[in-house]
Amino acid sequence: MTELSDAEDRRVWDRFSEQFGFRPSMSPSTWPAIEEPGASVTWSLAALPDEPGDERLDRLVAVVEQGLSSCAGPSGTLFALDWQHPSYRFAPHQVGGPGQPAWPLSPYPDGDYFVFLAEDFRFGSFGHPWEESLCLFGEELLDVTAAEVDKVLGPPIRRSGTAVGPA
């Protein structure tokens, strides 16, 4: 795991902002804070913070981390972006296990925007701390995570950037 240099951090955030139309704001009138891709699903995280024991939160984190690792492959690397804080490049298969360092961030946005991205931006996650939402994008990531995330969080609030009505 390596911290991105200031220049690389700016380059990755600039590319992310351009590709996803990132517009940070605490105002609900501007949400979602990204242009969610066609292959994306967004869930509410509102039920998780007050849960005793954090079992569902732990399960959510495990499912998303496993999905990101699977999609990155055994030798792939990911970006872990923390808005206004240091960001990282890391090999997901070299973190989180026994005797390994922890993941650099959590898929759960604990107070700031947390983003995980494939190096080529084809899949990833976007955690919005004020909307209390998690967007997963990229067909391959959705294929390996969406059903389990539904079990943890319930039905999504958006698909492909469009609001989903009650089931």
N, C-alpha and C positions, 0 to 999 in steps of 0.2 A: 504494500500500500504506500502510495506516495502523494504528498500534498502537491496540488497544482501550483506552478509558479504564478505570480501575479499576471503575467502576460498570457499564459495558457488559460488561466481562470477566466480572464476577460474574453478571450477568444471563444471558449466553450459557452459561456453565458450569452455572449453576443449571438452566436449561432443558434442557441436554444431560443433566445428572445425573438430572433428573426423567423425561425422555422415554426415556432409555436405561438407567436404573437403574444408573448408573455407581458402582462401588464399588472404589476403588483399593486394591490390596494386592499384596504380593510373594508371598503364600502361594498355591501351586497349588490348594489346597482351595477357593479363592474364584473361580477362573477359570472362564469368561471374566469380564472385569471390567465387561462391559456385558450387557444383555439384547439379544442380537443380533436384529435385526428379521427378520420373515418373509422378506423379500427381501434375504438376505445370504449371503455366502460368506466363509469364513475359511481362510487358508492359514498353514502354518508357515513361519517365516523362518529356522529353525535352520541351514539349509545355507549361508546367505549370508555370515555374518561372516568365515569363514575362506577364502573363495574368492579365489584370486590374481587380481589385475587388476580385481576387482569388476564384471566384464562383466554377470553376471546381475542384480546389484543395480542397476546403471545402467539396464539394460533394464526392470526392475520399476518403478523410479522414473519413467522416461519413459512407460511404459504408463499408470500411475495418473495422472500429471500430465496426459497427453493426454486421458484419459477424463474427469477432473474438468473440464478446460477445455471439452471438447465439451459436457458436460452443463450447464455454467454458461451457455453461449452467449456470443456476442460482446460483450454488454454486462453480463453477470452478474458477481456478486461471490461470494466464498467467505469463510468463516471458517477460519483456521488457528489451532488451539488447542494450546498447549504447557502441560501441567499444571504448575502452580506457577511459571510464567514468563510473560512477556508474550505476548499473543495478538494476532492481526491480522485485518483485513478487507482483502481484496485482489481485484483483477480479474485472473484467471488469464491473460487474453490480453495483459496488460501486464507480465508477468514471464517470466523464463526464456529470452527470445530475445536475439538480438544487440543489444547496447546497452541492454538492459533489466536491472532488478535481478533477482536470483535469487529463486526461490520462498522464502517466509518460513520454511518447514520442509520436511522430506522425508516422504513416506509411510512411510519406514522409521523406526521408533521408536528413535532413537539415545540411549538412556538415560532416556527419559521417555515418557509417553503423548503421542502426536501424533495430532491429530484434524483432518480437513478436513471441513467441512460446507457444504452449500448454505445460503443465508440462511434458507430455509424448512425446513431439516433433512430434505428429501426424499431426499437421497443424500449419501454421504460415505465417509470411511474412518476406521478406528480402529486405530492401531498400538499394540500392547501390548509394552513392552520386556522384561518378565520372562517372559511366556509365549512371547515371540518369535513373535508372530503379527500378521497383518494381516487385518482384516475390512473388506470392501467391502460397501456396502449401497445399496439403491435399484435398482429394475429397470433404469432407464435407464443407470446406471453399470455394472451387471453386464453388460448387453447389449454395451457397447463395450469392456469390459476383461477379463471372466472367462476367455475362451478364451486370450488372450495371457498372462494371469497363470498359468494352468494350465501353459502351455509353459515359463514361467520357474521356477515353484516346484513344479510337480507337482500331484498331486491335492489338493483341499482337505481340511482336518481337520474342518470343520463346514459344514453348510448350514442356514440358517435357525435357527442356534443349536443344532443337533443334530449330534452326532458322526457322522462318516462312516467306515464301516469300510474295510478295505483293498480295493483294486480287484480 
